[in-house]
Structure formats: C-alpha cells, structure tokens
Amino acid sequence: MQARGLVFLGLLTVAAGSMQADAVSGTLKATGLTVSLGPGWAVEFLPANSANFIITAGSTGTFAPLVTTSGKINDFTAIPGPSVQTNFVTFTSVPNLSFTLESISPGVFGSADCNAPPAAGQTCTPPGTAFNLTNTSLDTGTVSFTIRGTASDGTGTPSSFEGIINASFSGATYQDLLANVANGTFFTARAASASFNVTATPEPASMLLFGAGLFGVALLRRRLVRCSQG
C-alpha cells in the first residue's frame, strides 16, 4: 500500500509540472523617461501622450533577454485608488507582452512640510495624492509614485506587478512643483526611471493538483498508520 501511495504522488507531481506554463515574472528596470506633472495630478511622459523607455541591465526573468530594447509607457492621472488602463506598458520586440494598470498607491510621506519654506531634506505627500516629494537640496529634488497591476504575455494567468517610477528635478524645489500644479501648469522633471517587480500567479490547475497531492499525502499517512497498527 505504501508503494501505491508513492506512485500516486509521483504521478501528481509530474502532472502538475507538465501543466504549469512559464508565467511572466522577474524585474523590469527602465530608464530614458521624462515626466511632467500637471493639473489634476496628471502624469505626462514626454514628448507627448506616451513615451519610449530603454530596458536596462538589472532586469531579470522574463525581461532579462530584452535588455537594450525599448518599450512604451502611457500617460495617466495619479490619483490613489483603482485606475484601469490596458496596454499601459508595451514592448517593441515582444508585442504580446503588456502591462495593465489597475491601481495607484497613495503617497507615504506626511504633509506637514508641504507648505513650509524650502529646506534640504524635506519630504512631502500632498493630501490625497500619490506623490512622494523630497528636497535633496535647495535646488534639487525627487518625486516618486507607486502603481500596481498585472502583466501578461497573452497565455495563462496574468502575473501581478508593483512598479515605482522615480524622477529627479533641478533648479527648483518641490514647493515650486506644487505651485505650478496649483496654477494649472505643468512642471517637468527629468532623468526618470522605473522599476517593476512582477510576481507570477500560480496556475489554477496546478494549484488543484497540488491540493490533490496534499490529499494523497494524508491518504498515504492514514494507510501507513493502519499498516503499523495491524
């Protein structure tokens, strides 16, 4: 009876392995973007509407073979909460691979220094926004925001991703950025980069077989107990 149980478990293991597809996973690192922030917390990638980026070293998994190739990211409004946009990120050399934007995360800094006189080391998240603003000096700073969604190559279950977009600005403080947005004009940051961590979602069929495998383990254990008691 022990041998039968082991054979049963072995068949489940082979079946689960054979039914799993290679889901999209890994880290995508990209650079070459220029970002403008404007009225209503619009994020505009220049030159207009959408912008190309270059996939850089440090990318792993699905994205490692794409290093030095290009992709495209679309504009969006960075208000925290659900924000669905299909084909949000696409890839020139792999047209069936794309990201879907699903939500935007709230910023994590407080708002106490948002209206304070500029100083190095200040941080600010304007209330109700996605932006993390930092004054790295009296005339330089950074802005970042976090987005989430799914990645898919058109087969299997989409994978989930978390992406962080960072941009630096010079000749200004984040107080200047906030003043521009409040006045209804765009503020342009430069040297923007993005990092997306993509986590593969297990295939449902594989999870079912995994559960059946656990049932088989329990069944085998019960049989072994009976044999030892007999």
VEXSEDO-175052 format. One record per residue (C-alpha): x negated, y, z negated; residue number from 1. Coordinates in Angstrom, 1 decimal, always signed. Layout:
# residues N
<X:X Y:Y Z:Z n:NUM>
...
***
This chain:
# residues 230
<X:+0.0 Y:+0.0 Z:+0.0 n:1>
<X:-2.9 Y:+2.3 Z:-0.6 n:2>
<X:-4.2 Y:+1.8 Z:+2.9 n:3>
<X:-0.8 Y:+2.6 Z:+4.4 n:4>
<X:-0.6 Y:+5.9 Z:+2.5 n:5>
<X:-4.1 Y:+6.9 Z:+3.6 n:6>
<X:-3.3 Y:+6.1 Z:+7.3 n:7>
<X:-0.1 Y:+8.2 Z:+6.9 n:8>
<X:-2.0 Y:+11.2 Z:+5.5 n:9>
<X:-4.7 Y:+10.8 Z:+8.2 n:10>
<X:-2.1 Y:+11.0 Z:+11.0 n:11>
<X:-0.6 Y:+14.1 Z:+9.4 n:12>
<X:-4.0 Y:+15.8 Z:+9.3 n:13>
<X:-4.7 Y:+15.1 Z:+13.0 n:14>
<X:-1.2 Y:+16.2 Z:+14.0 n:15>
<X:-1.5 Y:+19.5 Z:+12.0 n:16>
<X:-4.9 Y:+20.2 Z:+13.6 n:17>
<X:-3.7 Y:+19.5 Z:+17.1 n:18>
<X:-0.6 Y:+21.7 Z:+16.8 n:19>
<X:-2.4 Y:+24.8 Z:+15.5 n:20>
<X:-3.1 Y:+27.5 Z:+18.1 n:21>
<X:-6.0 Y:+29.8 Z:+17.7 n:22>
<X:-4.3 Y:+32.9 Z:+16.4 n:23>
<X:-5.6 Y:+36.4 Z:+16.7 n:24>
<X:-7.9 Y:+37.1 Z:+13.8 n:25>
<X:-11.1 Y:+39.0 Z:+12.8 n:26>
<X:-12.2 Y:+42.6 Z:+12.5 n:27>
<X:-11.9 Y:+45.2 Z:+15.3 n:28>
<X:-14.2 Y:+48.2 Z:+15.0 n:29>
<X:-13.8 Y:+51.0 Z:+17.4 n:30>
<X:-15.3 Y:+54.5 Z:+18.0 n:31>
<X:-15.2 Y:+57.3 Z:+20.5 n:32>
<X:-11.9 Y:+58.8 Z:+19.5 n:33>
<X:-11.0 Y:+62.5 Z:+18.9 n:34>
<X:-8.0 Y:+63.2 Z:+16.7 n:35>
<X:-5.8 Y:+66.2 Z:+16.4 n:36>
<X:-3.3 Y:+66.7 Z:+13.6 n:37>
<X:-0.3 Y:+68.9 Z:+14.1 n:38>
<X:+3.2 Y:+69.9 Z:+13.2 n:39>
<X:+5.3 Y:+67.3 Z:+11.6 n:40>
<X:+2.1 Y:+65.4 Z:+10.8 n:41>
<X:+1.8 Y:+64.3 Z:+14.4 n:42>
<X:-1.4 Y:+62.4 Z:+15.3 n:43>
<X:-2.6 Y:+63.1 Z:+18.8 n:44>
<X:-5.5 Y:+61.3 Z:+20.3 n:45>
<X:-7.2 Y:+63.4 Z:+22.9 n:46>
<X:-7.3 Y:+64.1 Z:+25.8 n:47>
<X:-3.5 Y:+63.6 Z:+25.7 n:48>
<X:-0.8 Y:+61.1 Z:+24.6 n:49>
<X:-3.2 Y:+58.2 Z:+24.2 n:50>
<X:-7.0 Y:+57.8 Z:+24.2 n:51>
<X:-9.6 Y:+55.2 Z:+25.1 n:52>
<X:-11.9 Y:+53.8 Z:+22.5 n:53>
<X:-15.0 Y:+51.6 Z:+22.7 n:54>
<X:-15.2 Y:+48.3 Z:+20.7 n:55>
<X:-18.4 Y:+48.4 Z:+18.7 n:56>
<X:-20.8 Y:+46.0 Z:+17.0 n:57>
<X:-19.5 Y:+44.6 Z:+13.8 n:58>
<X:-16.3 Y:+43.4 Z:+15.4 n:59>
<X:-15.7 Y:+39.7 Z:+14.6 n:60>
<X:-13.4 Y:+36.8 Z:+15.5 n:61>
<X:-11.1 Y:+37.4 Z:+18.5 n:62>
<X:-12.8 Y:+40.8 Z:+19.0 n:63>
<X:-16.5 Y:+39.8 Z:+19.0 n:64>
<X:-16.6 Y:+39.0 Z:+22.7 n:65>
<X:-15.0 Y:+42.4 Z:+23.5 n:66>
<X:-17.9 Y:+44.5 Z:+22.1 n:67>
<X:-18.8 Y:+47.4 Z:+24.5 n:68>
<X:-15.4 Y:+47.1 Z:+26.3 n:69>
<X:-12.6 Y:+49.6 Z:+25.9 n:70>
<X:-9.2 Y:+49.8 Z:+24.5 n:71>
<X:-6.4 Y:+52.4 Z:+24.2 n:72>
<X:-4.5 Y:+53.7 Z:+21.2 n:73>
<X:-1.3 Y:+55.7 Z:+21.3 n:74>
<X:-0.2 Y:+58.9 Z:+19.5 n:75>
<X:+2.2 Y:+58.6 Z:+16.6 n:76>
<X:+3.8 Y:+60.6 Z:+13.7 n:77>
<X:+2.0 Y:+59.7 Z:+10.4 n:78>
<X:+5.0 Y:+59.8 Z:+8.0 n:79>
<X:+4.8 Y:+57.0 Z:+5.5 n:80>
<X:+7.3 Y:+54.2 Z:+6.0 n:81>
<X:+8.5 Y:+52.0 Z:+8.9 n:82>
<X:+7.3 Y:+53.2 Z:+12.3 n:83>
<X:+7.6 Y:+50.6 Z:+15.1 n:84>
<X:+5.7 Y:+51.1 Z:+18.3 n:85>
<X:+4.9 Y:+48.2 Z:+20.6 n:86>
<X:+1.7 Y:+48.2 Z:+22.6 n:87>
<X:+0.3 Y:+50.6 Z:+20.1 n:88>
<X:-3.2 Y:+49.3 Z:+20.8 n:89>
<X:-4.1 Y:+47.6 Z:+24.0 n:90>
<X:-7.3 Y:+46.2 Z:+25.6 n:91>
<X:-8.6 Y:+46.8 Z:+29.1 n:92>
<X:-10.2 Y:+43.4 Z:+29.6 n:93>
<X:-7.5 Y:+41.4 Z:+27.8 n:94>
<X:-4.2 Y:+42.8 Z:+28.9 n:95>
<X:-2.2 Y:+40.1 Z:+27.0 n:96>
<X:-3.7 Y:+41.2 Z:+23.7 n:97>
<X:-2.0 Y:+44.0 Z:+21.9 n:98>
<X:-1.1 Y:+45.5 Z:+18.5 n:99>
<X:+2.4 Y:+46.6 Z:+17.4 n:100>
<X:+2.5 Y:+49.4 Z:+14.8 n:101>
<X:+5.1 Y:+48.6 Z:+12.1 n:102>
<X:+4.4 Y:+50.9 Z:+9.1 n:103>
<X:+2.3 Y:+53.7 Z:+7.9 n:104>
<X:+1.0 Y:+53.7 Z:+4.3 n:105>
<X:+1.2 Y:+56.7 Z:+2.0 n:106>
<X:-2.0 Y:+58.6 Z:+1.2 n:107>
<X:-3.7 Y:+57.6 Z:-2.1 n:108>
<X:-5.1 Y:+61.0 Z:-3.3 n:109>
<X:-3.2 Y:+63.3 Z:-5.5 n:110>
<X:-2.0 Y:+66.8 Z:-4.5 n:111>
<X:-3.5 Y:+68.9 Z:-7.4 n:112>
<X:-6.3 Y:+70.3 Z:-5.2 n:113>
<X:-4.4 Y:+70.7 Z:-2.0 n:114>
<X:-3.9 Y:+74.4 Z:-2.5 n:115>
<X:-7.0 Y:+75.1 Z:-4.7 n:116>
<X:-9.8 Y:+77.3 Z:-3.4 n:117>
<X:-12.2 Y:+75.2 Z:-1.2 n:118>
<X:-14.9 Y:+73.3 Z:-3.0 n:119>
<X:-17.2 Y:+70.4 Z:-2.2 n:120>
<X:-15.9 Y:+67.0 Z:-3.5 n:121>
<X:-12.2 Y:+67.9 Z:-3.5 n:122>
<X:-9.6 Y:+65.4 Z:-2.4 n:123>
<X:-6.0 Y:+65.9 Z:-1.3 n:124>
<X:-3.0 Y:+64.0 Z:-0.2 n:125>
<X:-0.2 Y:+66.4 Z:+0.7 n:126>
<X:+3.1 Y:+65.2 Z:-0.9 n:127>
<X:+4.9 Y:+62.7 Z:+1.2 n:128>
<X:+2.1 Y:+62.2 Z:+3.8 n:129>
<X:-0.2 Y:+59.5 Z:+4.9 n:130>
<X:-3.4 Y:+61.6 Z:+4.8 n:131>
<X:-6.4 Y:+61.3 Z:+2.6 n:132>
<X:-8.3 Y:+64.5 Z:+2.9 n:133>
<X:-11.8 Y:+65.2 Z:+1.5 n:134>
<X:-14.1 Y:+68.2 Z:+1.5 n:135>
<X:-17.6 Y:+66.8 Z:+1.8 n:136>
<X:-19.0 Y:+70.4 Z:+1.6 n:137>
<X:-17.7 Y:+73.9 Z:+2.0 n:138>
<X:-17.5 Y:+73.5 Z:+5.8 n:139>
<X:-17.2 Y:+69.8 Z:+6.5 n:140>
<X:-14.7 Y:+67.1 Z:+5.6 n:141>
<X:-13.0 Y:+63.9 Z:+6.4 n:142>
<X:-9.4 Y:+62.7 Z:+7.0 n:143>
<X:-8.2 Y:+59.1 Z:+6.9 n:144>
<X:-4.9 Y:+57.2 Z:+7.0 n:145>
<X:-3.9 Y:+53.5 Z:+6.9 n:146>
<X:-1.5 Y:+51.8 Z:+9.2 n:147>
<X:-0.1 Y:+48.2 Z:+9.4 n:148>
<X:+1.5 Y:+45.9 Z:+11.9 n:149>
<X:+1.0 Y:+42.8 Z:+14.0 n:150>
<X:-1.5 Y:+41.6 Z:+16.6 n:151>
<X:-0.6 Y:+39.1 Z:+19.3 n:152>
<X:-2.1 Y:+37.6 Z:+22.5 n:153>
<X:+1.4 Y:+36.5 Z:+23.6 n:154>
<X:+1.2 Y:+33.0 Z:+22.2 n:155>
<X:+2.0 Y:+31.6 Z:+18.8 n:156>
<X:+2.9 Y:+33.6 Z:+15.7 n:157>
<X:+1.7 Y:+37.2 Z:+15.6 n:158>
<X:-1.0 Y:+38.0 Z:+13.1 n:159>
<X:-0.8 Y:+40.8 Z:+10.6 n:160>
<X:-3.3 Y:+43.7 Z:+10.6 n:161>
<X:-4.3 Y:+46.6 Z:+8.4 n:162>
<X:-6.0 Y:+49.5 Z:+10.1 n:163>
<X:-7.9 Y:+52.5 Z:+8.8 n:164>
<X:-8.5 Y:+55.5 Z:+11.0 n:165>
<X:-11.2 Y:+57.9 Z:+9.9 n:166>
<X:-12.2 Y:+61.3 Z:+11.4 n:167>
<X:-14.6 Y:+64.0 Z:+10.3 n:168>
<X:-14.3 Y:+67.7 Z:+10.9 n:169>
<X:-16.9 Y:+70.6 Z:+10.7 n:170>
<X:-16.8 Y:+74.3 Z:+10.4 n:171>
<X:-13.7 Y:+74.1 Z:+8.2 n:172>
<X:-12.2 Y:+72.7 Z:+5.0 n:173>
<X:-9.0 Y:+70.7 Z:+4.6 n:174>
<X:-7.4 Y:+73.9 Z:+3.4 n:175>
<X:-7.9 Y:+75.2 Z:+6.9 n:176>
<X:-6.4 Y:+72.0 Z:+8.3 n:177>
<X:-3.3 Y:+72.3 Z:+6.1 n:178>
<X:-2.9 Y:+76.0 Z:+7.1 n:179>
<X:-3.0 Y:+75.0 Z:+10.8 n:180>
<X:-0.3 Y:+72.4 Z:+10.3 n:181>
<X:+1.8 Y:+74.7 Z:+8.2 n:182>
<X:+1.6 Y:+77.3 Z:+11.0 n:183>
<X:+2.7 Y:+74.9 Z:+13.6 n:184>
<X:-0.6 Y:+74.5 Z:+15.4 n:185>
<X:-2.9 Y:+71.5 Z:+15.9 n:186>
<X:-6.2 Y:+71.0 Z:+14.0 n:187>
<X:-8.8 Y:+68.9 Z:+15.9 n:188>
<X:-11.1 Y:+66.5 Z:+14.0 n:189>
<X:-13.9 Y:+64.7 Z:+15.8 n:190>
<X:-16.1 Y:+61.6 Z:+15.5 n:191>
<X:-13.1 Y:+59.5 Z:+14.8 n:192>
<X:-13.4 Y:+55.7 Z:+14.3 n:193>
<X:-11.1 Y:+52.9 Z:+13.4 n:194>
<X:-11.4 Y:+49.5 Z:+11.7 n:195>
<X:-8.6 Y:+46.9 Z:+11.9 n:196>
<X:-8.7 Y:+43.7 Z:+9.8 n:197>
<X:-6.5 Y:+41.1 Z:+11.4 n:198>
<X:-5.3 Y:+38.0 Z:+9.4 n:199>
<X:-3.9 Y:+35.0 Z:+11.2 n:200>
<X:-0.5 Y:+33.8 Z:+10.2 n:201>
<X:-0.2 Y:+30.0 Z:+9.8 n:202>
<X:+1.9 Y:+28.4 Z:+12.5 n:203>
<X:+5.3 Y:+27.3 Z:+11.1 n:204>
<X:+4.9 Y:+23.7 Z:+12.5 n:205>
<X:+1.5 Y:+23.4 Z:+10.8 n:206>
<X:+3.0 Y:+24.6 Z:+7.5 n:207>
<X:+5.7 Y:+22.0 Z:+7.8 n:208>
<X:+3.2 Y:+19.2 Z:+8.4 n:209>
<X:+1.1 Y:+20.5 Z:+5.5 n:210>
<X:+4.2 Y:+20.2 Z:+3.3 n:211>
<X:+4.8 Y:+16.7 Z:+4.6 n:212>
<X:+1.2 Y:+15.9 Z:+3.8 n:213>
<X:+1.7 Y:+17.0 Z:+0.2 n:214>
<X:+4.8 Y:+14.8 Z:+0.1 n:215>
<X:+2.6 Y:+12.0 Z:+1.3 n:216>
<X:+0.1 Y:+12.6 Z:-1.4 n:217>
<X:+2.9 Y:+12.5 Z:-4.0 n:218>
<X:+4.2 Y:+9.3 Z:-2.5 n:219>
<X:+0.8 Y:+7.7 Z:-2.4 n:220>
<X:+0.2 Y:+8.7 Z:-6.0 n:221>
<X:+3.5 Y:+7.1 Z:-7.1 n:222>
<X:+2.7 Y:+3.9 Z:-5.3 n:223>
<X:-0.7 Y:+3.7 Z:-6.9 n:224>
<X:+0.8 Y:+4.2 Z:-10.3 n:225>
<X:+3.3 Y:+1.4 Z:-9.7 n:226>
<X:+0.5 Y:-0.9 Z:-8.5 n:227>
<X:-1.6 Y:-0.2 Z:-11.6 n:228>
<X:+1.4 Y:-0.9 Z:-13.8 n:229>
<X:+2.2 Y:-4.1 Z:-12.0 n:230>
***
